[in-house]
Amino acid sequence: MNVRITGTGSSLPGKILTNAELETLIDTTDEWITTRTGIKERRIAADGEYTSTFAAEAARRALAMAGVEPEEIDLIILGTVTPDFPFPSTACIVQDLIGATNATAFDLSAACSGFIFGLSIAEKYIRSGAAKKILVIGSEILSRIVDWQDRNTCVLFGDGAGAVVLEASEGDHSLLSTHTFSNGTYWNLLYQPGSGSRNPATDSRTIDERRIYLTMEGNDVFKHAVRAMEEAAVKALDANGLTTSDISLLIPHQANQRIIDATAKRLGLDSGRLFTNLHRYGNTSSASIPIALDEANRQGVLKPDSKLMLVAFGGGFTYGSALINW
Ligand code: COA
């Protein structure tokens, strides 16, 4: 049984926060952010907008493109590190919002690799015959866990959601492979110290000592990200007997233009085969690849039978790839 992406969707907050506006909030410049990251602006959720809000809207758009009714969905997998609540899963809230009454739903915590990990699980459900129609979603409101006093991190992240519908298919337009990896040695280079069981939100020190916010060793993360994304992409090529020259388009996790360029260079991929939109959205973690995939799809960039590579890296560390015959 093959696994086809039959619909893509995305949803972003209306509010845009530009680098110029950030210059008025913290000690930074548009020039620094642009040259170090490639980011020009990001979207920020408004009061009353939650991770489930954007996840549900992205899912509705993916379902509409696929021509699939919510009741037909067997499984919802939602990658996020910024759920509506610690529990229940945001996937269950999305199930309720979109009326996917026959689905099993759960959240998946793999940071910025959450969407690729979700695709990998979904692929196995479908190939085994356990499910026929699956929603995989990445949705984040990172603006609510970044420290807006920390210029090292707050300039990098943004909010939004992307989703795909996967269906069992007999044809060749299919996921060819997914590969996932974890390296827990480096869990503390990129994480949110507070609000879990070690530094509970119920302990006033979690707030007072600013442990509630995301923290990152940027330089170390940068080096690991480039090596890991290259490794994940090469694994996918080798598993399918392909080389870089067979790849029509690479959609990498949108963290930093320099990470993307360095990864592409190591793979020998020219910039014409790279899809990026991080200048408009920043790093939206698990949402970044499905948002970019939806934009590429709706712009007609993806041609039938072209080989599409998705590659991700995130906190954990986690990393992975998906190769698709579109
Ligand atoms: N504006 C202005 N200056 C800033 C700044 C900002 N927003 N943020 C940091 N700086 C300063 C630093 O304080 C430092 O100053 P100092 O030399 O006086 O101490 C200087 O810029 C250089 O910092 P450095 O860390 O060497 O910059 P860098 O070139 O490594 O870029 C990152 C920093 C964070 C952009 C880069 O390391 C990165 O992108 N890392 C990966 C992050 C990532 O993508 N994480 C998610 C992965 S899923």
Boltz pocket constraint, residues with backbone or C-beta under 6 A from the ligand:
constraints:
  - pocket:
      binder: B
      contacts: [[A, 27], [A, 28], [A, 29], [A, 32], [A, 33], [A, 36], [A, 37], [A, 112], [A, 151], [A, 152], [A, 153], [A, 155], [A, 216], [A, 217], [A, 218], [A, 219], [A, 220], [A, 221], [A, 222], [A, 225], [A, 255], [A, 256], [A, 259], [A, 283], [A, 313], [A, 314], [A, 315]]
      max_distance: 6.0
